[in-house]
Amino acid sequence: MSTLIYFFLTLKLPVLLCKLVFPGCPVSWTDYVCRDGDLMISAFLPLYTHQTSQHSKGPEDTIIHPQINANNYQFAIALTFAIKEINRNPLLLPNASLGYCIYTAGPYEKQTSFSFLFWLTGEDKLIPNYTCRREEKYIAAISGTTWEISSLLGIYLGLYNYPQLTFGTFEPNLNDPVKFPSLYQMATNESSLVLGMVSLMVYFRWNWVGLIISEDEKGVHFVSELILELEKNSVCVAFMEMLPVMNVHYIVEPNIIQNRIEASTAKVIICYGDTESSLGILFRIWEHILPWRIWVTTSQWEVFTAMKHLFLDSFHGTLIFSKHHGEISTFKDFVKTVTPSKYPEDIFLARLWEIYFNCPLSHASCKSVENCSYKGSLEWLPWYYFEKAMSDGSYHVYNVVYAVAHTLHKMLLQQIDMSAVKNGERMKFPHWKLNHILKNIQFTNPSGDQVNLHPSEKLNVEYDILNFWNFPQGLGYKVKVGTFSPYFPPGQQLSLSEDKIEWSTGVRETPTSVCHESCVPGFRKSLQEGKAVCCFDCSLCPENEISNGTGKYLEQCVKCPDTQYSNTERTRCLQKVVTFLAYENPLGITLAGIALCLSLLTVLVIGVFVKHQNTPIVKANNRTLSYILLISLTFCFLCSFLFIGQPNTATCILQQITFGVVFTLAVSTVLAKTITVVLAFKITMPGRRMRGFLKSGAPKFIIPICTFIQIIICGIWLGTSPPYVDTDAHSEHGQIIILCNKGSVTAFYCVLVYLWVLSIGSFTVAFLSRNLPDTFNEARYLTFSMLLFCSVWVTFLPVYHSAKGEVMVAVEVFSILASSTGLLSCIFIPKCYIILMRPDKNSLKAMRDRVRWK
């Protein structure tokens, strides 16, 4: 598309007929032009500006000189155009005509003061506070575009209570009614400009921008609001340069700022300020050397340079915020008619023709062109010299003239000024009487826009966003690519057509301007100490935390719910697998198989003992207690199955209660057997009185008593805080383990401590009776079994607490199986070996021979 437009623009070859020449007549700050009327408006316009010419590659060779500015001359054309419309309108200010006088203003205070005093006295000889004008026709003054010009004139005109209307950008300091009692600003507050620019940064995700601002009252106010809004939207300032309004140091050494721009990684620069300041001169110098950047600026910076080489320049792709206003359809046609032949008294127009159409001024008067047969037109000038469309400033000038006309018209209708009488053909108005109506004037201009001079009732400004295509050979083109309206809800205020935007880099992809590339999903921002928040490192999210968004959503990772876990990339949460010590689990099936085998082995031992119950070895080991112990060990092995499989409330309660009661039964049986062995030895010795105690079966009462105590402990446990089904979502990555919570850990430890006390008691008694002289003395086996039992459960506690998830359950099952196996193997396996493998030793004769041998 850009190629077609470039080809189209090259067809405008008449612009090449314009020739820029150095003026023959020197510029004079007393230049002015007037056109008479019943009522006169004075206009102080910045028609002369600083121009630069560069003859080498170095900026030190730049020449700066004053020259007529064709684009600023559009202010004078808008003034003339508005007055002609009003004078032709029979419904507005009838029976009176408006006239004007245009004087130069700026760029220095000296020139502005000189022009004002020249206007005030009416003579070349400047006499302050004195006027030679005999007729009071001047009823208002127009000033702009800079704050310096308007404030300086405001101080002077305020002394006379003279109405002053400014057409420059909004200046907060000019709203002071004490310092400027008769000054009225046509522009509105630019707070919506700040919102619009920040919205643009947010839209394109540019969070690293540079600022180049004029160091004047307007610039300071703008940048203070801009920085606050940027901070609210997490946009950082890479660098900020506040340039004085006019400083020779910056003009002579532009590399100071240029190096700052080149060194910065910011690709987007917001530019705001006065085009006639040192900032404007710098941009004219930089046209040959400035690196490519994306410039975001206002309409007063629509024209930066006039480069004529065959490459896209540095300002191609600039985004311009231009105030939205209605179109004055007849303005462009009027521009075509503005020529020195039609306005021979206009020295400014004559100077334009001298520079751009090679029509020299008369050296005698320096006021009229001579020997100029070429009929030129302002519409022939290239865009970088003269903009055909009405600019924002010209639109304000147009509204200023209509505001004065409507004020005068309202005064006539209300007959406020009864002293307004005809004096010949001229009407006289005391200028100070306009202020009362002017400050509250409201009207609709010919384009249909509402105009209101009251500061508190002005509407917010809407902006058109233009994309500046600065093609080679000075063929520029501005394309409307979007709008910004503060009247829409947040998030809908900015509207853009990205496909229409031409970027400075010459590509269609949206460029980036960030201090650090955005973190990819799975990482989070880690701020760098001492640097802006936009400069950060990216670090991987911790385990079970993710980040899958962009921008502010990556500042911290989000923790996954307990039922989910993060994937390896830390980009999404996955559902955890519900698990437990199941029979399908290799560990679960192994423990279940061991428990089943040991249970069958115990039953087998019971069968052996029952079959050989009348043999000496079975009788000597107390058949009843042996049967009780074997049955309890069988249940000990079988209770392991309560720990395997998906837990539920019933199994959780039965796990611990069955474990505690059955093991108490087993250990108390071992204690009873140990005591029985000791008592049996005591009976064999003469003079002992233990026979009756042993025959009464007193040791057998140890079993129910000890077991009953454990039942009481378990009952209290169930009554206070019973076990329940719980989940463990943290022990194993990606798993939710269903297990039984002990409920009361204290009660669980009480059960273990009670078992430990019984086992220590059994171990102690068995240890003391290990050397008793009896053929089938099993005290040694009982001692070793209790030693093994205690070792298992002493080791159990630290291992149990260090284990997690299903391993913790497996540790408890293993401890049950190991301790039970210790009792079975140490007490009964040796006896089964004798019964089955050495039956010769399991006889009365063998017993007697052994006793005789000893």
C-alpha atoms as one frame of an Amber mdcrd trajectory, in Angstrom:
protein
   0.000   0.000   0.000   2.829   2.387   0.886   4.375   1.777  -2.549   1.167
   2.831  -4.306   0.863   5.971  -2.209   4.498   6.800  -2.846   3.885   6.415
  -6.574   0.787   8.593  -6.279   2.635  11.307  -4.422   5.424  11.401  -6.964
   2.838  12.532  -9.470   2.630  15.828  -7.577   5.577  17.190  -9.497   4.451
  20.843  -9.371   5.775  21.005  -5.821   9.250  20.751  -7.295   8.710  24.077
  -9.040   9.001  25.784  -5.654  12.442  27.132  -5.029  13.811  28.078  -1.644
  15.916  31.238  -1.808  17.408  33.520   0.828  15.325  36.705   1.174  16.667
  39.882  -0.327  14.984  42.201   2.191  16.001  41.512   5.813  13.375  40.475
   8.329  11.987  43.313  10.444  10.200  42.745  13.724   7.992  45.778  12.973
   6.433  44.064   9.963   2.653  44.112  10.166  -0.428  44.042   7.975  -3.853
  45.604   8.582  -7.241  45.472   6.898  -9.702  48.083   8.094 -13.115  47.480
   9.639 -15.612  49.047  12.047 -14.167  46.945  14.856 -10.572  45.735  14.821
  -8.924  42.601  16.173  -5.192  42.626  16.878  -3.291  39.396  16.333   0.231
  38.655  17.555   1.330  35.638  15.570   4.671  33.759  15.525   5.174  34.229
  11.806   8.955  34.429  11.996  10.763  31.354  13.282  14.288  30.047  13.416
  15.390  28.067  10.397  18.472  25.883  10.138  20.688  25.065   7.193  23.411
  22.454   7.325  26.264  22.385   4.838  28.201  19.398   6.113  27.706  16.229
   8.066  28.690  17.797  11.350  26.056  19.581  13.453  28.591  22.238  14.360
  28.189  23.703  10.851  24.461  24.358  11.359  23.384  27.928  10.589  20.352
  29.389  12.396  18.534  32.451  11.047  15.024  33.975  11.293  12.665  33.373
   8.386   8.985  33.523   7.559   7.265  30.250   8.499   4.729  29.151   5.894
   2.927  26.774   8.234   2.532  29.460  10.888   1.201  31.797   8.213  -1.849
  29.543   8.164  -2.849  31.298  11.421  -3.138  34.569   9.492  -5.097  32.863
   6.723  -7.533  31.368   9.284  -7.975  34.833  10.825  -8.702  36.414   7.442
 -10.989  33.545   6.471 -13.072  33.773   9.671 -13.444  37.560   9.405 -14.563
  37.305   5.781 -17.173  34.684   6.744 -18.491  36.856   9.580 -18.621  40.005
   7.468 -20.639  38.138   4.823 -23.047  36.688   7.401 -26.122  38.959   7.804
 -27.212  37.101  10.930 -24.018  37.698  12.887 -22.945  41.217  13.847 -25.086
  43.023  11.244 -24.330  46.607  10.260 -20.756  46.242  11.481 -17.626  44.871
   9.883 -14.563  43.347  11.478 -11.019  44.219  10.549  -7.641  43.054  11.736
  -4.023  43.915  12.270  -1.410  41.199  12.338   1.883  41.702  14.165   4.819
  39.391  14.687   5.455  37.733  18.039   8.485  35.882  19.397  10.431  33.819
  19.443  12.146  36.005  22.072  10.526  38.285  24.642  12.387  41.229  23.187
  10.702  40.906  19.796   7.279  40.320  21.386   7.602  43.389  23.596   8.761
  45.436  20.615   5.722  44.403  18.547   3.338  45.107  21.422   4.671  48.598
  22.084   4.599  49.322  18.368   0.929  48.306  18.309   0.153  50.241  21.480
   1.698  53.572  20.425   0.843  53.334  16.765   4.215  54.874  15.904   7.684
  53.572  15.068   8.936  55.560  18.030   8.007  53.421  21.012   6.368  55.323
  23.865   5.118  53.073  26.706   1.631  53.728  28.130   0.786  56.106  25.312
  -1.175  55.702  22.100  -1.392  57.941  19.081  -4.463  56.112  17.799  -7.336
  58.536  17.797 -10.162  56.064  17.452 -10.993  53.208  19.799 -11.682  50.479
  17.304  -9.468  47.720  18.773 -11.653  45.521  20.916  -9.608  42.283  21.406
  -6.192  40.755  20.911  -5.175  37.290  19.771  -1.893  35.688  20.879  -0.096
  32.383  20.577   1.270  29.839  20.289   3.721  29.720  23.180   3.211  30.351
  26.858   5.987  32.963  26.834   4.241  35.091  24.200   0.777  34.859  25.770
   1.954  35.480  29.337   4.075  38.476  28.349   1.220  40.069  26.410  -1.197
  39.062  29.171   0.726  41.104  31.719   0.658  44.163  29.417  -2.945  43.800
  28.276  -4.143  43.036  31.798  -3.110  46.546  32.812  -5.719  47.895  30.391
  -8.271  45.119  31.053  -7.949  44.394  27.347  -9.546  41.094  26.202  -6.857
  38.637  25.146  -7.665  35.279  23.554  -4.954  32.652  23.113  -4.980  29.918
  20.476  -1.995  27.866  21.652  -2.098  24.701  23.699  -3.668  24.825  27.134
  -1.498  26.467  29.799  -2.568  25.978  33.445  -0.733  29.090  34.631  -2.672
  31.318  32.248  -5.863  30.472  34.150  -4.832  32.690  37.061  -7.586  35.376
  37.163  -5.490  37.653  39.388  -2.413  37.715  37.187  -4.317  37.536  33.894
  -7.759  39.081  34.526  -8.729  39.430  30.858  -7.062  36.392  29.293  -9.111
  33.545  27.783  -7.756  30.270  26.477  -9.416  28.689  23.503  -7.703  25.317
  24.059  -8.898  22.899  26.717  -6.939  20.976  29.334  -4.767  18.267  27.781
  -5.338  15.678  30.503  -7.006  13.459  27.920  -3.822  13.707  25.829  -1.908
  12.103  28.662  -4.509   9.335  28.920  -4.416   8.824  25.174  -0.629   8.512
  24.990  -0.496   6.120  27.941  -3.332   4.063  26.433  -1.247   3.785  23.275
   1.725   2.526  25.292  -0.450  -0.044  27.036  -2.095  -1.117  23.770   1.227
  -1.970  22.119   2.771  -3.181  25.406   5.518  -0.580  25.278   6.707  -0.322
  28.866  10.121   1.270  28.243   9.860   4.773  26.779  11.946   7.906  26.567
  10.691  11.447  27.168  11.887  14.647  25.475   9.974  17.591  26.921  10.334
  21.350  26.709  11.320  22.781  30.059   8.568  25.352  30.348   5.488  25.598
  32.516   3.396  23.616  30.076   6.031  20.925  29.672   6.566  20.522  33.423
   2.821  20.215  34.020   2.449  17.726  31.169   5.343  15.510  32.228   4.194
  15.424  35.862   0.772  14.120  34.820   2.314  11.798  32.246   4.707  10.137
  34.697   1.924   9.535  37.213  -0.244   7.886  34.567   2.687   5.854  33.242
   3.407   4.525  36.736  -0.238   3.533  37.180   0.014   1.415  34.044   3.449
  -0.105  34.799   5.223   1.825  32.043   8.758   2.920  32.919  10.730   5.943
  31.783  14.063   4.932  30.256  15.339   8.506  30.104  13.916  12.005  30.315
  15.370  15.146  28.801  13.917  18.500  29.787  15.129  21.024  27.204  15.140
  24.744  27.922  12.914  26.880  25.754  15.968  28.416  24.131  19.483  27.391
  25.104  22.504  27.927  22.876  24.339  25.037  24.543  21.826  22.535  23.211
  21.873  24.108  19.785  25.636  24.081  19.432  26.068  20.597  20.913  23.050
  18.464  19.945  25.113  15.316  20.484  24.385  15.610  24.209  20.806  14.461
  23.628  21.525  12.406  20.543  23.979  10.192  22.424  21.398   9.686  25.139
  18.841   8.538  22.573  21.287   6.210  20.832  22.527   4.702  24.104  19.034
   3.952  25.386  17.303   0.676  24.595  13.962   2.487  24.470  12.556   2.397
  20.941   9.597   4.667  21.689  10.033   8.351  22.533   7.280  10.730  23.588
   7.996  14.261  22.404   6.125  17.245  23.779   6.945  20.916  23.630   7.088
  24.073  21.607   8.286  23.782  18.029   9.973  27.159  18.305  12.077  26.180
  21.306  15.549  24.664  21.265  13.732  21.341  20.934  12.408  22.380  17.543
  15.829  23.464  16.362  17.370  20.206  17.564  14.978  18.165  15.446  15.827
  20.178  12.393  19.517  19.483  13.048  18.915  15.797  13.758  17.230  15.140
  10.440  20.521  13.842   9.020  21.877  11.871  11.981  19.079  10.755  14.308
  18.623   6.972  14.681  15.289   5.387  13.884  12.828   5.527  16.710   9.046
   5.479  17.122   8.047   9.056  17.914   4.768   9.792  19.670   3.883  13.444
  19.654   1.176  16.072  19.161  -0.155  17.801  16.060   2.101  20.814  16.451
   4.968  18.453  15.634   3.361  17.094  12.489   6.225  18.408  10.389   9.716
  17.652  11.557  11.958  17.852   8.537  12.093  18.379   4.821  14.564  15.692
   3.843  15.031  15.115   0.146  17.277  12.067  -0.077  16.107   8.741  -1.452
  15.615   6.934   1.874  12.941   6.869   4.539  14.009   9.277   7.263  14.092
   8.892  11.022  10.613  10.329  11.526   8.823   7.966   9.178   6.088   6.185
  11.145   5.604   8.905  13.751   2.306   8.647  15.640   0.606  12.022  16.039
  -2.205  12.941  18.438  -4.259  15.566  16.636  -7.268  17.181  18.262 -10.478
  16.065  16.647 -12.599  18.894  15.274 -15.147  19.462  12.565 -13.979  20.141
   9.045 -14.240  23.628   7.565 -15.004  22.530   4.032 -14.408  25.895   2.343
 -11.049  26.601   3.990  -8.938  24.740   1.418 -10.669  26.613  -1.395  -9.929
  29.897   0.345  -6.245  28.992   0.676  -6.014  28.717  -3.116  -7.127  32.357
  -3.455  -4.518  33.793  -1.083  -1.940  35.494  -3.349   0.036  38.766  -3.214
  -2.028  40.124  -6.082  -5.204  39.786  -3.990  -3.581  40.995  -0.748  -0.874
  43.426  -1.883  -0.622  45.018   1.548   0.417  41.738   3.206   4.186  41.880
   3.722   4.216  38.375   5.184   2.575  36.873   2.121   5.011  38.799  -0.073
   7.938  37.292   1.844   6.511  33.808   1.275   6.376  34.457  -2.463   9.905
  35.776  -2.379  11.222  32.604  -0.703   9.179  29.885  -2.352   8.344  31.339
  -5.798  11.471  33.404  -6.442   9.533  36.681  -6.590  11.867  39.296  -5.043
  10.544  42.122  -2.919  10.889  45.675  -4.065  14.088  46.993  -2.523  12.527
  50.402  -2.286   9.684  49.453   0.012  10.280  45.787   0.877   6.492  45.437
   0.886   5.518  44.291  -2.582   6.773  41.783  -5.097   8.069  42.903  -8.461
   8.868  41.273 -11.766   6.855  38.188 -10.759   5.000  36.857 -13.737   4.676
  33.359 -12.257   1.234  32.811 -10.761   1.899  30.619  -7.769  -0.394  29.229
  -5.097   0.144  28.091  -1.533  -1.384  24.735  -2.394   1.628  24.083  -4.614
   3.997  24.136  -1.684   5.219  20.778  -0.358   3.623  19.552   2.863   6.736
  20.236   4.899   6.495  23.937   3.994   2.752  24.448   4.126  -0.068  22.213
   5.349  -3.259  22.673   3.343  -5.609  21.210   5.962  -6.552  23.441   8.870
  -4.232  22.767  11.807  -5.262  22.736  15.459  -3.827  26.207  16.008  -5.597
  27.626  12.966  -8.841  26.046  14.123  -8.453  27.806  17.473  -7.787  31.123
  15.685 -10.946  30.540  13.677 -12.949  29.967  16.885 -11.347  32.978  18.598
 -12.619  35.312  15.872 -16.101  33.809  16.109 -16.018  34.111  19.929 -15.317
  37.851  19.638 -18.021  38.235  16.990 -20.626  36.392  19.077 -19.697  38.484
  22.115 -20.161  41.741  20.200 -23.380  40.434  18.705 -24.734  39.542  22.145
 -23.806  42.966  23.471 -25.706  44.616  20.646 -28.750  42.420  21.169 -28.849
  43.072  24.907 -27.927  46.725  24.399 -25.425  46.432  27.198 -23.166  49.078
  25.740 -25.514  52.006  25.338 -22.569  54.198  24.385 -21.924  52.179  21.239
 -22.833  54.714  18.592 -22.001  55.351  15.025 -19.189  57.776  14.570 -19.354
  58.442  10.878 -18.982  54.945   9.500 -17.090  53.563  12.398 -18.409  51.964
  15.562 -16.686  52.484  18.891 -16.727  49.922  21.731 -14.971  50.202  25.106
 -12.915  47.043  25.021 -13.128  46.298  28.761 -16.902  45.786  28.535 -16.434
  42.634  26.461 -14.989  40.690  29.397 -18.288  40.299  31.207 -19.841  38.361
  28.304 -16.696  36.892  26.791 -15.849  34.767  29.825 -19.202  32.934  29.604
 -19.750  32.933  25.856 -21.059  29.728  24.272 -21.851  29.109  20.634 -21.800
  26.558  17.827 -19.285  27.284  15.096 -20.010  26.707  11.365 -18.455  23.193
  11.527 -20.991  22.170  14.207 -18.583  22.058  17.167 -19.542  23.501  20.544
 -17.285  26.329  21.731 -17.210  27.434  25.382 -14.689  29.792  26.924 -15.612
  29.097  30.545 -12.783  26.921  31.962 -15.024  24.738  34.130 -17.522  24.026
  31.361 -15.123  23.070  28.578 -15.457  19.576  27.188 -12.642  17.049  27.164
 -10.725  16.817  23.928 -11.047  13.884  21.569  -8.020  12.992  19.465  -7.417
  11.564  16.038  -4.293   9.395  15.860  -2.354   9.992  12.649   0.494   7.954
  11.213   3.098  10.093   9.459   4.522   8.552   6.296   7.568  10.628   5.408
   8.534   9.296   1.977  11.736  10.237   0.165  11.976  13.499  -1.750   9.786
  15.186   0.874   6.616  13.417  -0.187   4.859  13.045   3.156   1.460  11.630
   3.900  -0.637  11.436   7.073  -3.039   8.569   7.578  -5.682   8.446  10.271
  -5.135   5.128  12.047  -7.222   5.543  15.177  -9.066   7.710  17.659  -9.050
   8.353  21.387 -12.186   9.504  23.187 -12.263  10.070  26.966 -16.054   9.689
  26.900 -15.933   5.921  26.409 -15.468   3.463  29.299 -11.870   2.547  30.229
 -10.528  -0.077  27.892 -12.701   1.165  25.014 -11.355   4.707  24.713  -8.619
   3.837  22.221  -9.483   2.522  18.772  -6.725   1.586  16.304  -6.400   0.067
  12.843  -3.011  -1.602  13.121  -2.976  -2.734   9.509  -2.736   0.904   8.371
   0.308   1.763  10.484   3.708   2.166   8.836   6.501   1.786  11.404   9.799
   3.615  11.403  11.627   0.328  10.970   9.998  -0.161   7.572   8.163  -3.340
   8.577   4.537  -4.109   9.365   5.153  -6.081  12.550   4.599  -4.055  15.689
   8.016  -3.174  17.160   8.720  -3.675  20.831  10.093  -1.242  23.368  10.829
  -3.024  26.625  13.710  -3.026  29.094  13.498  -6.807  29.224  11.513  -9.199
  27.099   8.424 -10.558  28.805   8.912 -13.729  30.771   7.647 -16.810  29.028
   4.956 -18.858  30.759   6.397 -20.839  33.618   8.645 -18.011  34.757   8.067
 -14.989  36.955   9.573 -11.528  37.203  12.441 -10.990  39.625  13.130  -7.294
  40.059  16.699  -6.071  39.724  17.875  -4.067  42.697  18.254  -0.369  41.990
  16.537  -0.531  38.586  13.088   0.301  37.271  10.317  -2.228  37.719  10.309
  -2.843  33.968  13.883  -4.142  34.179  13.795  -7.623  35.648  15.091 -11.161
  35.403  12.975 -14.215  34.724  13.124 -17.070  37.224  11.387 -20.432  37.093
   8.310 -20.768  39.267   8.704 -22.944  42.374   7.264 -26.420  42.436   3.453
 -26.561  42.391   3.263 -22.943  41.181   2.558 -21.766  37.642   2.412 -18.662
  35.484   0.603 -18.857  32.188  -0.303 -15.218  31.516   1.568 -12.153  30.306
   2.486  -8.718  31.642   1.368  -8.127  35.207   0.162 -11.754  35.521   3.804
 -12.880  35.479   4.916 -10.749  38.401   4.328 -13.670  40.737   3.510 -17.303
  40.285   0.128 -18.709  41.246   0.001 -21.709  43.508  -1.912 -24.713  42.232
  -4.854 -25.983  44.331  -4.084 -28.811  46.742  -5.751 -31.260  44.394  -3.469
 -30.261  41.500   0.244 -29.946  40.774   2.338 -28.035  38.235   3.788 -29.609
  35.150   7.520 -29.531  34.443   7.237 -26.327  32.412   5.267 -24.636  35.238
   2.632 -23.520  32.767  -0.480 -25.351  33.947  -1.853 -27.322  36.836  -2.495
 -31.021  36.393  -4.941 -33.086  38.409  -3.194 -35.156  41.056  -3.607 -38.902
  41.017  -5.453 -40.303  44.030  -3.384 -43.099  45.512  -3.050 -45.282  48.613
  -1.320 -48.499  49.642  -3.384 -50.589  47.252  -3.200 -54.238  46.451  -2.305
 -53.282  42.882   0.709 -51.401  44.179   3.901 -53.549  44.141   4.631 -52.595
  47.732   1.061 -53.314  48.783   0.856 -56.702  47.090   4.258 -57.660  48.531
   3.246 -56.836  52.099  -0.121 -58.546  51.614   1.617 -61.666  50.296   4.033
 -61.735  53.207   1.216 -61.247  55.702  -0.795 -64.054  54.110   2.176 -66.438
  54.063   3.028 -65.706  57.686  -0.591 -66.158  58.677  -0.663 -69.547  56.985
   2.649 -70.417  58.585   1.204 -69.578  62.008  -1.840 -71.723  61.294   0.506
 -74.503  60.247   2.397 -74.192  63.528  -0.901 -74.378  65.377  -1.683 -77.558
  63.481   1.696 -79.062  64.388   1.173 -78.242  68.046  -2.334 -79.658  68.034
  -1.172 -82.834  66.362   1.709 -83.268  68.793  -0.011 -81.848  71.835   0.792
 -84.871  73.990   4.498 -84.813  73.297   6.830 -83.698  76.067   8.013 -80.538
  74.296   4.453 -79.243  73.771   3.409 -80.099  77.294   6.523 -78.490  78.739
   5.722 -75.172  77.005   2.208 -74.766  78.383  -0.132 -75.749  75.596  -2.854
 -73.258  76.543  -0.577 -70.233  76.502   1.062 -71.462  73.304  -2.300 -71.767
  71.594  -3.309 -68.252  72.775  -0.020 -66.815  71.541  -0.263 -68.544  68.166
  -3.846 -67.396  67.657  -2.930 -63.811  68.621   0.048 -63.904  66.223  -2.287
 -65.096  63.490  -4.479 -62.061  64.080  -1.377 -59.850  64.204  -0.470 -60.999
  60.719  -4.043 -60.692  59.491  -4.502 -57.155  60.896  -1.943 -56.021  58.302
  -4.671 -56.348  55.676  -6.555 -53.506  57.394  -3.707 -51.159  56.362  -3.761
 -52.238  52.711  -6.477 -51.033  50.309  -8.466 -47.793  50.165  -9.067 -46.542
  53.695 -12.526 -45.870  55.049 -13.839 -44.929  58.454 -14.301 -48.534  59.574
 -10.861 -49.714  58.511  -9.198 -46.626  60.017 -10.728 -47.389  63.407 -10.106
 -51.152  63.198  -6.476 -50.624  62.107  -5.267 -49.097  65.327  -7.687 -50.768
  67.750  -7.066 -54.274  66.374  -3.337 -53.653  66.255  -3.235 -52.416  69.851
  -5.466 -55.111  71.375  -4.040 -58.109  69.441  -0.433 -57.141  70.101  -1.218
 -56.569  73.755  -2.707 -60.047  73.828   0.430 -61.496  72.243   2.904 -59.637
  74.466   0.889 -60.302  77.625   0.852 -64.009  76.664   4.648 -63.940  76.343
   4.790 -62.294  79.759   2.542 -65.012  81.177   4.733 -67.772  79.622   7.833
 -66.110  81.057   6.342 -65.929  84.525   5.170 -69.531  84.211   8.720 -70.693
  83.422  10.052 -68.872  86.460   7.350 -70.309  88.716   7.931 -73.809  87.357
  11.593 -73.551  88.276  10.722 -72.288  91.716   8.453 -75.371  92.314  11.239
 -77.837  91.511  13.288 -76.534  94.402  12.530 -77.982  97.908  10.884 -75.863
 100.499   9.110 -73.620  98.014   5.461 -72.608  98.394   4.800 -71.752  94.748
   3.122 -74.993  93.759  -0.340 -73.783  94.812   0.107 -70.476  93.021   1.134
 -72.210  89.808  -1.589 -74.864  89.998  -4.245 -72.191  90.524  -3.479 -70.762
  87.039  -2.671 -67.314  88.381  -0.249 -66.463  85.489  -3.115 -66.898  83.062
  -4.927 -63.921  84.613  -2.125 -61.659  83.430  -3.455 -61.948  79.857  -7.014
 -60.611  80.404  -5.847 -57.973  82.895  -3.199 -56.558  80.579  -5.490 -56.798
  77.565  -8.322 -55.082  79.436  -6.084 -52.141  80.271  -5.250 -51.728  76.591
  -8.941 -51.934  75.726  -9.598 -49.089  78.165  -6.868 -46.975  76.512  -8.348
 -47.696  73.090 -11.840 -46.868  74.341 -10.669 -43.471  75.600  -8.964 -42.936
  72.221 -12.185 -43.684  70.352 -14.197 -41.509  72.681 -12.007 -38.415  72.436
 -10.395 -38.291  68.995 -10.872 -41.432  66.922  -8.929 -42.114  63.714 -10.481
 -40.868  60.487  -9.888 -40.857  56.750  -7.518 -38.063  55.638  -5.655 -36.992
  52.515  -1.999 -36.080  52.060  -1.509 -33.846  49.005   2.051 -32.740  49.743
   4.185 -35.767  50.475   4.350 -37.146  46.947   4.609 -34.966  43.832   1.521
 -35.249  41.678  -0.308 -37.525  44.083  -3.062 -37.252  46.671  -2.549 -40.041
  49.188  -5.597 -41.295  51.068  -4.604 -42.506  54.502  -5.852 -42.854  58.027
  -5.191 -40.032  60.388  -4.466 -41.188  63.910  -6.820 -38.607  65.329  -5.133
 -38.323  68.687  -1.395 -38.856  68.289  -1.092 -38.910  72.086  -3.490 -41.870
  72.339  -1.530 -43.707  69.642   1.699 -43.188  71.564   0.003 -44.347  74.752
  -0.857 -47.639  73.024   2.757 -47.997  71.880   4.167 -47.070  75.283   1.920
 -49.607  76.983   3.115 -52.301  74.572   6.693 -51.190  75.206   6.195 -51.504
  78.993   4.770 -55.019  78.610   7.567 -56.060  76.267  10.258 -54.619  78.568
   8.674 -56.492  81.492   8.641 -59.729  79.528  12.229 -59.155  78.372  13.413
 -58.476  81.903  11.785 -61.576  83.406  12.930 -63.760  80.527  16.452 -62.395
  80.715  16.706 -63.142  84.445  15.497 -66.747  83.885  17.578 -67.483  80.766
  19.997 -69.856  82.642  17.424 -71.930  84.573  18.409 -75.647  84.504  15.537
 -77.296  82.688  15.490 -79.553  79.662  12.854 -77.556  77.770  13.622 -74.161
  79.269  12.362 -71.613  76.665  13.506 -68.532  78.642  16.351 -67.976  76.200
  13.969 -67.962  73.237  11.569 -65.655  75.032  14.428 -63.265  75.834  15.598
 -63.136  72.245  12.020 -62.738  70.923  11.377 -59.775  73.244  14.743 -58.255
  72.291  13.780 -58.503  68.653  10.278 -57.154  69.353  11.613 -54.120  71.242
  14.239 -53.439  68.575  11.619 -53.381  65.857   9.342 -50.884  67.630  12.168
 -48.684  68.867  13.351 -48.404  65.254   9.782 -47.888  64.112   9.306 -44.442
  65.702  12.038 -42.426  63.884  11.476 -44.263  60.596   7.712 -43.740  60.841
   8.067 -40.001  61.376  10.562 -39.563  58.545   8.428 -41.499  56.051   5.652
 -39.872  54.032   2.523 -40.991  52.285   2.009 -44.647  51.576   5.565 -45.417
  52.708   4.573 -44.380  56.209   1.727 -46.917  56.124   4.079 -49.547  54.746
   6.530 -48.904  57.604   3.819 -49.610  60.170   2.750 -52.796  58.340   6.345
 -53.931  58.095   6.863 -53.319  61.819   3.783 -55.399  62.605   4.972 -58.228
  60.390   8.573 -58.051  61.607   7.733 -58.035  65.335   5.154 -60.782  64.902
   7.593 -62.846  62.853  10.195 -62.380  65.595   7.865 -63.820  68.190   6.835
 -66.694  65.919  10.335 -67.601  64.824  12.087 -67.258  68.160   9.496 -69.079
  70.264   7.934 -71.707  67.993  10.251 -72.470  65.090  12.888 -74.236  67.308
  10.135 -76.391  68.823   8.697 -77.216  65.403  12.167 -78.158  64.281  12.465
 -80.687  67.144   8.931 -81.962  66.644   9.259 -82.455  62.913  12.956 -82.940
  62.278  14.289 -84.442  65.555  11.436 -86.519  67.020  14.025 -88.602  68.909
  14.549 -85.672  71.227  10.818 -85.244  71.804  10.444 -88.280  74.150  10.492
 -89.076  77.871  13.563 -91.293  77.499  15.452 -88.499  75.768  14.490 -86.140
  78.539  15.774 -88.497  81.248  19.012 -89.192  79.378  19.585 -85.467  79.026
  18.917 -84.819  82.690  21.187 -87.763  83.637  23.925 -86.468  81.334  23.751
 -83.009  82.861
